[in-house]
Amino acid sequence: MAPAPKASMRSRKDRGMRSARIPTLSVFAATAIFAAGCAQFIDKVTSRDFKARDLVASPDPLTELRKNPDGDARVRAMRALKEPRKNGGSPDEQDEAIRLLSQAATADSRPLCRLAAVEALGRFEDPRTVEPLIYAFHQAEPMVPDVSNAI
């Protein structure tokens, strides 16, 4: 029967394995973080409406909601939109933002646009956003079990 390894040899071996795990785990973590950031960048760059200036400065979200019919651009604008009244905007801009978001939350044919509009209305502290949110909630169609299983 072979003698049991000494405690000092065992601890050196364990330390070596632990120190080898740290770089491996850090490489996996860095790769996951990098991939998550790249996905959004790749989506933006490969969009058919890509403009190089959008990499430096994002367009005004309220202007995008007013003028751009593209669903992806509208979703990005709704996610970037901040409440005008709380961020130095005029009362007219506040009214327009609530009107555009309410219309999108209740009547837009694209589910992602409706979802982004509901999320944006939920961030607003204006009491006028409650009614469109309730209407959008009651108007939403329930997910059919077959569809939910397919997802």
N, C-alpha and C positions, 0 to 999 in steps of 0.2 A: 504494500500500500504506500502510495507516495505521500510524503509529508505535506501538511497543509501549508499554503503560501503564507508568508509572514504578513502581518497587518500593514506594514509600511509598503510592501510591494503591491498589495491590493489597493491601498488608497492612492498610490501613484497611478495605477492603471485606471481607476475610477475617475481621477482628476483629468487624465488624458482624454477619456471618452467624453466627459462633460465639456471640456474645452473644445472638443471637435464638434459638439452639437451646437454650440453658440453661433459660430459662423454659418452653419447650415441653416439654422432657424432664421437668422437675420437675412440671409439671401432669399429665403422663401417669403418672408414678410415684406422685404423691399420689392420683390417681384409682384406680389399681390397689390401693393399700394400703387406701383407704377402702372400696372395693367388697368386698375380702376380709373386712374386719371387719363390714361391714353384713350380709353373707350370714348369718353366725351369729346376729346380733342379730335379723334378720327371721325366721329359723327359730324362734328362741326366742319371739318376740312373737306370731307367728301360730299357734303350737301350740294345739291345742284344750285342753290342760291348763295354759295360761299363767296364772301368778299374778304380780301386780305385785311382790310381796315377793321373788320370785326374781331380780329385777333388782338388788336391793340386796344380798341375801345368798343364797348357794346353799344348797340343802338338804344335810343330811348324806348323803354318798354311801352309807354303810353302811345307813342307814335306808331310803334309796331302793331299794337292792338287796333289802332284806328285804320291803318292803311294796308297791312299785309294779310292776305287771305290764306297764306300757307299755314297749315296746322302746326308744323314743327316750330316755325318762328313764333307763332302765337303762344304755344306752350312755353317756350323759353322766355318770352316777354312776361307771361303771367307769373312764372316762377321768380323772375327778377323784379317784378313790380313791388314797390314799397308804397305804403299809404301816403298819398301826396300831402295831406294835411299835417301829418307828423314830420314830414321831411321838407318843409318849406314850400310846398305847393299851394296853389290858389284853391279857393272853394270850388271854382268851376272845374279844375282838374280832378278834385275829389269826386264831384258829381259825375263827371265823365267816366272816371275809373270804375266807380260803383255801377254805373249804367252798363258799361262794356262787359264787366265781369259777371253781372247779373244775367245779361243776355246770353253770354257764353255758358254759364252754369245751368241755365234752364232750357236753352233752345239749340245749342250747337250739336251737330250731327256726329262729331268726332268724340269718342269717349275720353281720350287723353286731354282734349281741350276742356271738356266739362269738369274733369277731375282737377286739372290745374286751376280752373276758375274757382271751384269750390275751395281748394286749398288757399288761394289768394284771398278770397272773401273771408275765410276763417282767420287770416292774419290781421285783417282790418279791425280797428276798434270802433268804427262808426256803427251806431245802432241800426242804421238803415240796411245793413248787410244781413240782418237776421231773417227778414222775410224771404229774400231770394234763396237763402240757404235752406229754409224749411220747405219752400216750394220745390227746389231741386231734389231734396230728400224724398218727398212724397211722389215726385214724378219719376224717380229712378225705377227702372224695371228690375225685378228680382232676377238673380242669376239662376238659370235653369240647372238642375243637378247634372245633366249630361254635359253641359258646357263647362261647369266647374270641374268635372272629372277630366275633361279633355285638356284643361289648362294645367 
